[in-house]
């Protein structure tokens, strides 16, 4: 479902070409099984794929382990370096999370999570975005999709990046506002929003932070439609 949908990678290449080109470095924080890695590589970008889940790491290594343009890092990213407990869902690994508060809140707020079971956990290494930049260089684009841990990831970043994205979930609206505030503090950004996997921006114009919040409140929060917030420097 992530690598075999006809036309999906082509749409992704067209969409991400506005952020990435040959020789650029991209961070995929929460790489999962690499659905972004393949189109980014087709654009000629080098990719740091960061994923702590053991099962997902096996897939990443199978698909990209021999690609010298892809570095696979088996860690999580957070506000400070150390270790943390990753709650895993064997049946639905896309919702595995380092945020136990997020798990409690989505279970209570969204009926789609009623059947999800986080049935095991694993201790994982945690690094910061600043650590990754020091070790690998500054990315032209950074995708953050870590199931409720986005704000923690952003707390480990002390400089503005050229462009980044983070996941938005309507039932975790306040968490998205916290992430947005952290990006705003880095300075100099404008924003847009792409509903889940459409690879299309919801607004024809890039917005300031207040405009983005209005867009989410008026159009997507009420519909319960998730997606990704995109930020780029002006």
N, C-alpha and C positions, 0 to 999 in steps of 0.2 A: 504493500500500500504506500510505501514511502519512495520506492525506486522504480516502480513499474507502471505508474499512471501515465497514459499517452499524453504527450504535450506538456506535462508538468515541468520538466527540466527546462524546456525551451522557454516557457513563460518566466521561470525563475531567472534564466540568463538575461532575458530582456529587462526584467525588473531590476536585478542587482547590478546591471551594467552602469547604472547611474551612480553607483557607489564604488565599484571595483573595476580594475583593469589589469592588464599584464604587469606582473611584477609586484603588485600591491600585496600587502599582508592583511589577512582577515582572521579575526578571532571568532570561533563558534563555541560560545559558552553554553553548555548543554547541548552537545552535538548529537546526542541520541544515536541514531544509526546512520547519520551522515547525509540527510536529504539536502542540506545546503552545501555540503562539501563538494559534491559532484559538479553542480552548475558553477560554483565559484572557481573550481579548477578549470572548467571549460572557458572561463573568462581570462584565464592565465594568472589568477591570483594564487599566492601561497596561503596555506590554511593551517592554523593551529586549532585542532579539534579537541575540545576539552570535555571529557565525559567520565564521571566516576562509576557508572553502573557496570558491573562485570559483564553482564550479558550483552549490553550495547557495545562495550569495548571489543568483544569478540567479533561482532559484525563489522565494526570500524576497521579492525585489523585485517579481516578477510577482504574487504573491499579496497582499502587504501593503504594497507601495511607496506606495500612495495612502491608506493608513489613517493618519490623524494620531495615532492612539493607539499606533502601533507605530514605534519607532526601531530601524533596522537598523544595526548597527555591524560593519564588516568587519575585525574584529581578533580576536586570541586573548587569553586571560586567563592570567596566570601569577603567579609569585612576585615578579617585579619588571618594571618597564617596559623595553622595548627591542625587539629583533627576535629571531625564531627560525625554524628550518626546520621546516615542516610536511610530513610524509611523506604523500603522497596515494595512495590506491588507486582507480584509475579505475573498476574494475569493482564495487568495494564501498566506496563513499565513507563509509559509516557507521563504518569502522574507520580512517579517516585519523587520524593522531596526531602530537602534538608530542613524544611520549616514545619515543625510539628504543630505550630499554631495555625499555619495555613491549612494543614490537613483537617484540623478540628473545625475551622471556619467553613471550608467548602463542603464538608460532610453535612454540616448543619444547614447551609444556605442553598445548596443546589441538589435537587433530587437525582441528577445524573450521577452523582458520586455515592448514592445510597448503597450500591452494590459493590463498590470498590473496597478491596481489602489490602491494607498494607501489612503483609504477613511476615516480613522479616526485615532485618536491618543489617547494615555493614558499616564499620568505621572507615572513613575515607580521609585522605589528606586534603587540606584546604590551603589554597594560595590566594593572593590578591591580584587584581588586575595590574596594580603597580608592579608587583613581583613579575608578572608575565611580560609586561612591557620592558622591564629591566633585562630580562633573560632573552627575549625574542624580538624586541623592537616594537614600535608603536604601530597599531593597525590602522589601515584606512577605513575599516568598518568592523564593528563588533556587534554580534548578535547575542542577546541574553535571553534565554528561555529556560528557566530553572524552577518552575512550579512554586511560586510564592517566595522565592529567595532573591528576587531581582534587586530589591533595595539593599540587601546585604552585599551583593556583588558590587553595586555602585558605590557603596561606602568604602570600598577598597580601591577607588579610583580618585586620584588627586589632580588630574589634568583633563582638559577637554580633548576628546577625540574628534577626528574629522566627521565621522558619522557613526551612529549606533542605533540599535533597536532593542526594545524590551516588550515582553508579552503583556497584553491587557486582558483581564478577565472581568466581566461586568459585576459578578458577585464578589469580587475582591477589588472594588473600585478605589477604596481608600488606600490600599497597598500600591496601586498604580499612581495615585496622587503623591505618595511618599517618594516613589521612584522618580517621578517627574520633577519633584522639588530638588532631589539630589542632582539631577542632570542640569536643572536651571542654575544651581549654585556653581557649577563648573563654568558657566557663562557662554553667551554668544550663540545660542541655538535657536533654530526654528523647527517646527514639528508637522508631521502628517500621520495619518492612520490608515492601515490596510486591514480590512476584515480578513478573518482567518483564511489563509491559503489562496486568496483571490489574486495576489500579486498585482493589485490595483489600489491606488490611493483614493481615499474617500473624499478628499478635498482637492479641488483643482488648484488651490493656492496653498503654499506653506503658511503655517499659522504660528502665532506666538503661544505661550503656554496657556493663557486664558482662553484663546480661541480653540485650542485643542480640547480643553476641559469642557467647553460648551458643546463642541462636536460630539464628544463621547456621551455627555449627559443627554443631549437632545435626540441623538440618533441611535446609539449603540448600546448604551446601558439599559435602556428600557426594553430593547429587543432581546437582550441577553446574548448578544453576538460578540464573541471574543475576536482577538486579532493581535496586531503588533503596532506599537507606537514607534515611529521613526523620528530620529533627531539628526539634524545636520548643522554644521556651523555656517553662519551667515557669510 
